[in-house]
Protein backbone atom coordinates (compact mmCIF):
# COMPACT_ATOMS: atom_id res chain seq x y z
CA UNK A 1 0.00 0.00 0.00
CA UNK A 2 1.18 3.47 -0.81
CA UNK A 3 1.73 5.60 2.30
CA UNK A 4 2.49 9.26 1.70
CA UNK A 5 1.93 12.60 3.42
CA UNK A 6 -0.43 15.16 1.89
CA UNK A 7 1.07 16.12 -1.45
CA UNK A 8 -0.06 17.69 -4.71
CA UNK A 9 -1.04 14.21 -5.88
CA UNK A 10 -2.88 13.11 -2.71
CA UNK A 11 -5.46 15.09 -0.79
CA UNK A 12 -8.75 14.95 1.06
CA UNK A 13 -11.46 17.39 1.99
CA UNK A 14 -13.70 15.34 4.26
CA UNK A 15 -16.23 16.71 6.73
CA UNK A 16 -16.91 14.44 9.71
CA UNK A 17 -19.88 15.45 11.86
CA UNK A 18 -20.64 13.53 15.07
CA UNK A 19 -23.93 14.32 16.79
CA UNK A 20 -24.10 17.69 15.00
CA UNK A 21 -20.51 18.68 15.86
CA UNK A 22 -17.90 19.10 13.11
CA UNK A 23 -14.86 17.02 14.07
CA UNK A 24 -12.35 18.94 11.94
CA UNK A 25 -10.92 15.87 10.17
CA UNK A 26 -7.70 16.90 8.35
CA UNK A 27 -5.81 13.87 7.06
CA UNK A 28 -2.12 14.23 6.29
CA UNK A 29 -1.19 10.64 5.41
CA UNK A 30 -2.77 8.48 2.73
CA UNK A 31 -2.48 4.83 1.82
CA UNK A 32 -4.39 2.39 -0.31
CA UNK A 33 -4.70 -0.53 -2.66
CA UNK A 34 -7.19 -1.44 -5.37
CA UNK A 35 -9.71 -2.54 -2.72
CA UNK A 36 -9.31 -0.02 0.11
CA UNK A 37 -8.01 3.40 1.14
CA UNK A 38 -7.04 4.98 4.43
CA UNK A 39 -6.54 8.58 5.53
CA UNK A 40 -4.79 9.41 8.83
CA UNK A 41 -4.67 12.75 10.63
CA UNK A 42 -1.91 13.88 12.97
CA UNK A 43 -4.28 13.73 15.99
CA UNK A 44 -4.78 9.91 15.67
CA UNK A 45 -8.14 10.23 13.92
CA UNK A 46 -8.52 8.25 10.72
CA UNK A 47 -10.92 7.12 8.05
CA UNK A 48 -10.57 3.69 6.45
CA UNK A 49 -12.78 2.62 3.53
CA UNK A 50 -12.97 -0.97 2.31
CA UNK A 51 -14.68 -1.01 -1.10
CA UNK A 52 -15.72 -4.65 -0.75
CA UNK A 53 -13.69 -5.73 -3.79
CA UNK A 54 -10.84 -4.58 -5.99
CA UNK A 55 -11.89 -1.70 -8.22
CA UNK A 56 -11.02 -1.78 -11.91
CA UNK A 57 -10.59 1.33 -14.09
CA UNK A 58 -13.82 3.28 -14.48
CA UNK A 59 -16.42 4.87 -12.21
CA UNK A 60 -17.95 2.84 -9.39
CA UNK A 61 -20.97 3.81 -7.28
CA UNK A 62 -20.94 1.95 -3.97
CA UNK A 63 -23.89 1.81 -1.58
CA UNK A 64 -23.67 1.50 2.19
CA UNK A 65 -24.41 -2.22 1.87
CA UNK A 66 -21.33 -2.67 -0.35
CA UNK A 67 -18.54 -0.77 1.43
CA UNK A 68 -17.17 -0.90 4.97
CA UNK A 69 -16.02 2.19 6.83
CA UNK A 70 -14.10 2.73 10.04
CA UNK A 71 -13.77 6.25 11.43
CA UNK A 72 -12.00 7.03 14.71
CA UNK A 73 -12.99 10.41 16.14
CA UNK A 74 -10.83 12.71 18.32
CA UNK A 75 -12.43 11.23 21.47
CA UNK A 76 -11.21 7.77 20.43
CA UNK A 77 -14.65 6.38 19.53
CA UNK A 78 -14.89 3.94 16.62
CA UNK A 79 -17.69 4.17 14.08
CA UNK A 80 -17.86 0.99 12.02
CA UNK A 81 -21.40 0.26 10.79
CA UNK A 82 -22.31 2.06 7.54
CA UNK A 83 -26.08 2.65 7.53
CA UNK A 84 -26.61 5.12 4.66
CA UNK A 85 -24.99 6.99 1.81
CA UNK A 86 -22.91 6.35 -1.28
CA UNK A 87 -19.30 6.54 -2.31
CA UNK A 88 -18.50 7.21 -5.95
CA UNK A 89 -14.94 6.23 -6.90
CA UNK A 90 -13.32 7.03 -10.23
CA UNK A 91 -10.30 4.84 -10.92
CA UNK A 92 -7.75 6.00 -13.49
CA UNK A 93 -4.54 3.99 -13.41
CA UNK A 94 -3.54 3.80 -9.76
CA UNK A 95 -5.41 6.99 -8.78
CA UNK A 96 -8.67 6.80 -6.83
CA UNK A 97 -10.83 9.94 -6.77
CA UNK A 98 -13.68 9.43 -4.33
CA UNK A 99 -16.77 11.36 -3.32
CA UNK A 100 -18.61 10.55 -0.10
CA UNK A 101 -22.28 11.62 -0.15
CA UNK A 102 -24.36 11.35 3.01
CA UNK A 103 -22.33 8.45 4.40
CA UNK A 104 -23.68 7.74 7.88
CA UNK A 105 -21.78 5.38 10.14
CA UNK A 106 -23.13 4.10 13.44
CA UNK A 107 -20.91 3.36 16.41
CA UNK A 108 -22.89 0.42 17.72
CA UNK A 109 -24.69 -1.14 14.76
CA UNK A 110 -27.99 -0.87 16.63
CA UNK A 111 -28.86 2.65 15.50
CA UNK A 112 -28.62 3.85 19.10
CA UNK A 113 -25.90 6.15 20.32
CA UNK A 114 -23.60 8.39 18.33
CA UNK A 115 -23.39 8.47 14.56
CA UNK A 116 -20.90 10.16 12.24
CA UNK A 117 -21.88 11.66 8.90
CA UNK A 118 -19.07 11.84 6.35
CA UNK A 119 -19.07 13.91 3.18
CA UNK A 120 -16.44 15.27 0.85
CA UNK A 121 -13.78 14.14 -1.58
CA UNK A 122 -10.39 12.44 -1.68
CA UNK A 123 -7.64 11.77 -4.20
CA UNK A 124 -5.29 8.93 -3.36
CA UNK A 125 -2.58 7.20 -5.37
CA UNK A 126 -2.77 3.51 -4.48
CA UNK A 127 -0.32 0.68 -4.98
C-alpha atoms as a printed R data frame, in Angstrom:
    type eleno elety resid chain resno       x      y       z
1   ATOM     1    CA   UNK     A     1   0.000  0.000   0.000
2   ATOM     2    CA   UNK     A     2   1.180  3.467  -0.811
3   ATOM     3    CA   UNK     A     3   1.733  5.601   2.302
4   ATOM     4    CA   UNK     A     4   2.490  9.263   1.702
5   ATOM     5    CA   UNK     A     5   1.930 12.598   3.416
6   ATOM     6    CA   UNK     A     6  -0.430 15.160   1.886
7   ATOM     7    CA   UNK     A     7   1.072 16.119  -1.454
8   ATOM     8    CA   UNK     A     8  -0.058 17.692  -4.710
9   ATOM     9    CA   UNK     A     9  -1.037 14.209  -5.884
10  ATOM    10    CA   UNK     A    10  -2.879 13.113  -2.708
11  ATOM    11    CA   UNK     A    11  -5.456 15.094  -0.790
12  ATOM    12    CA   UNK     A    12  -8.752 14.950   1.058
13  ATOM    13    CA   UNK     A    13 -11.461 17.388   1.994
14  ATOM    14    CA   UNK     A    14 -13.703 15.345   4.263
15  ATOM    15    CA   UNK     A    15 -16.229 16.710   6.732
16  ATOM    16    CA   UNK     A    16 -16.912 14.443   9.708
17  ATOM    17    CA   UNK     A    17 -19.880 15.453  11.863
18  ATOM    18    CA   UNK     A    18 -20.639 13.526  15.065
19  ATOM    19    CA   UNK     A    19 -23.929 14.318  16.790
20  ATOM    20    CA   UNK     A    20 -24.101 17.686  15.001
21  ATOM    21    CA   UNK     A    21 -20.514 18.676  15.862
22  ATOM    22    CA   UNK     A    22 -17.900 19.095  13.109
23  ATOM    23    CA   UNK     A    23 -14.857 17.019  14.071
24  ATOM    24    CA   UNK     A    24 -12.345 18.945  11.937
25  ATOM    25    CA   UNK     A    25 -10.922 15.873  10.173
26  ATOM    26    CA   UNK     A    26  -7.705 16.902   8.352
27  ATOM    27    CA   UNK     A    27  -5.813 13.870   7.059
28  ATOM    28    CA   UNK     A    28  -2.123 14.227   6.292
29  ATOM    29    CA   UNK     A    29  -1.191 10.640   5.415
30  ATOM    30    CA   UNK     A    30  -2.772  8.481   2.732
31  ATOM    31    CA   UNK     A    31  -2.477  4.827   1.819
32  ATOM    32    CA   UNK     A    32  -4.387  2.392  -0.307
33  ATOM    33    CA   UNK     A    33  -4.704 -0.525  -2.656
34  ATOM    34    CA   UNK     A    34  -7.192 -1.437  -5.374
35  ATOM    35    CA   UNK     A    35  -9.707 -2.536  -2.720
36  ATOM    36    CA   UNK     A    36  -9.308 -0.015   0.113
37  ATOM    37    CA   UNK     A    37  -8.012  3.401   1.141
38  ATOM    38    CA   UNK     A    38  -7.039  4.979   4.434
39  ATOM    39    CA   UNK     A    39  -6.543  8.579   5.532
40  ATOM    40    CA   UNK     A    40  -4.790  9.411   8.832
41  ATOM    41    CA   UNK     A    41  -4.670 12.752  10.628
42  ATOM    42    CA   UNK     A    42  -1.909 13.880  12.974
43  ATOM    43    CA   UNK     A    43  -4.284 13.732  15.988
44  ATOM    44    CA   UNK     A    44  -4.781  9.911  15.671
45  ATOM    45    CA   UNK     A    45  -8.145 10.227  13.919
46  ATOM    46    CA   UNK     A    46  -8.516  8.246  10.721
47  ATOM    47    CA   UNK     A    47 -10.921  7.116   8.047
48  ATOM    48    CA   UNK     A    48 -10.567  3.693   6.448
49  ATOM    49    CA   UNK     A    49 -12.776  2.617   3.533
50  ATOM    50    CA   UNK     A    50 -12.965 -0.974   2.306
51  ATOM    51    CA   UNK     A    51 -14.676 -1.007  -1.095
52  ATOM    52    CA   UNK     A    52 -15.719 -4.648  -0.746
53  ATOM    53    CA   UNK     A    53 -13.691 -5.734  -3.791
54  ATOM    54    CA   UNK     A    54 -10.840 -4.579  -5.990
55  ATOM    55    CA   UNK     A    55 -11.890 -1.702  -8.221
56  ATOM    56    CA   UNK     A    56 -11.020 -1.777 -11.913
57  ATOM    57    CA   UNK     A    57 -10.595  1.334 -14.090
58  ATOM    58    CA   UNK     A    58 -13.816  3.283 -14.476
59  ATOM    59    CA   UNK     A    59 -16.423  4.866 -12.215
60  ATOM    60    CA   UNK     A    60 -17.948  2.839  -9.387
61  ATOM    61    CA   UNK     A    61 -20.974  3.813  -7.282
62  ATOM    62    CA   UNK     A    62 -20.935  1.954  -3.970
63  ATOM    63    CA   UNK     A    63 -23.893  1.806  -1.584
64  ATOM    64    CA   UNK     A    64 -23.670  1.504   2.189
65  ATOM    65    CA   UNK     A    65 -24.413 -2.222   1.869
66  ATOM    66    CA   UNK     A    66 -21.327 -2.666  -0.350
67  ATOM    67    CA   UNK     A    67 -18.538 -0.766   1.431
68  ATOM    68    CA   UNK     A    68 -17.175 -0.902   4.974
69  ATOM    69    CA   UNK     A    69 -16.020  2.192   6.833
70  ATOM    70    CA   UNK     A    70 -14.099  2.729  10.039
71  ATOM    71    CA   UNK     A    71 -13.768  6.245  11.431
72  ATOM    72    CA   UNK     A    72 -12.003  7.031  14.712
73  ATOM    73    CA   UNK     A    73 -12.988 10.411  16.141
74  ATOM    74    CA   UNK     A    74 -10.827 12.712  18.324
75  ATOM    75    CA   UNK     A    75 -12.429 11.232  21.472
76  ATOM    76    CA   UNK     A    76 -11.210  7.767  20.433
77  ATOM    77    CA   UNK     A    77 -14.650  6.380  19.531
78  ATOM    78    CA   UNK     A    78 -14.885  3.937  16.624
79  ATOM    79    CA   UNK     A    79 -17.692  4.167  14.079
80  ATOM    80    CA   UNK     A    80 -17.857  0.986  12.024
81  ATOM    81    CA   UNK     A    81 -21.400  0.264  10.789
82  ATOM    82    CA   UNK     A    82 -22.314  2.061   7.541
83  ATOM    83    CA   UNK     A    83 -26.078  2.648   7.532
84  ATOM    84    CA   UNK     A    84 -26.611  5.115   4.658
85  ATOM    85    CA   UNK     A    85 -24.991  6.990   1.806
86  ATOM    86    CA   UNK     A    86 -22.908  6.346  -1.277
87  ATOM    87    CA   UNK     A    87 -19.296  6.540  -2.314
88  ATOM    88    CA   UNK     A    88 -18.495  7.206  -5.954
89  ATOM    89    CA   UNK     A    89 -14.937  6.230  -6.899
90  ATOM    90    CA   UNK     A    90 -13.324  7.030 -10.227
91  ATOM    91    CA   UNK     A    91 -10.303  4.839 -10.922
92  ATOM    92    CA   UNK     A    92  -7.753  6.005 -13.492
93  ATOM    93    CA   UNK     A    93  -4.535  3.988 -13.414
94  ATOM    94    CA   UNK     A    94  -3.542  3.803  -9.758
95  ATOM    95    CA   UNK     A    95  -5.410  6.993  -8.783
96  ATOM    96    CA   UNK     A    96  -8.673  6.801  -6.826
97  ATOM    97    CA   UNK     A    97 -10.829  9.935  -6.767
98  ATOM    98    CA   UNK     A    98 -13.676  9.428  -4.332
99  ATOM    99    CA   UNK     A    99 -16.774 11.361  -3.323
100 ATOM   100    CA   UNK     A   100 -18.611 10.555  -0.102
101 ATOM   101    CA   UNK     A   101 -22.278 11.615  -0.147
102 ATOM   102    CA   UNK     A   102 -24.357 11.352   3.009
103 ATOM   103    CA   UNK     A   103 -22.331  8.455   4.403
104 ATOM   104    CA   UNK     A   104 -23.675  7.745   7.882
105 ATOM   105    CA   UNK     A   105 -21.782  5.382  10.143
106 ATOM   106    CA   UNK     A   106 -23.126  4.102  13.443
107 ATOM   107    CA   UNK     A   107 -20.907  3.363  16.411
108 ATOM   108    CA   UNK     A   108 -22.895  0.422  17.720
109 ATOM   109    CA   UNK     A   109 -24.691 -1.144  14.760
110 ATOM   110    CA   UNK     A   110 -27.990 -0.869  16.631
111 ATOM   111    CA   UNK     A   111 -28.861  2.646  15.495
112 ATOM   112    CA   UNK     A   112 -28.625  3.846  19.100
113 ATOM   113    CA   UNK     A   113 -25.905  6.146  20.323
114 ATOM   114    CA   UNK     A   114 -23.603  8.387  18.332
115 ATOM   115    CA   UNK     A   115 -23.386  8.470  14.561
116 ATOM   116    CA   UNK     A   116 -20.897 10.156  12.238
117 ATOM   117    CA   UNK     A   117 -21.880 11.658   8.900
118 ATOM   118    CA   UNK     A   118 -19.070 11.837   6.346
119 ATOM   119    CA   UNK     A   119 -19.071 13.914   3.182
120 ATOM   120    CA   UNK     A   120 -16.437 15.270   0.845
121 ATOM   121    CA   UNK     A   121 -13.785 14.136  -1.582
122 ATOM   122    CA   UNK     A   122 -10.394 12.440  -1.683
123 ATOM   123    CA   UNK     A   123  -7.642 11.769  -4.201
124 ATOM   124    CA   UNK     A   124  -5.290  8.929  -3.358
125 ATOM   125    CA   UNK     A   125  -2.577  7.204  -5.367
126 ATOM   126    CA   UNK     A   126  -2.766  3.507  -4.485
127 ATOM   127    CA   UNK     A   127  -0.315  0.681  -4.980
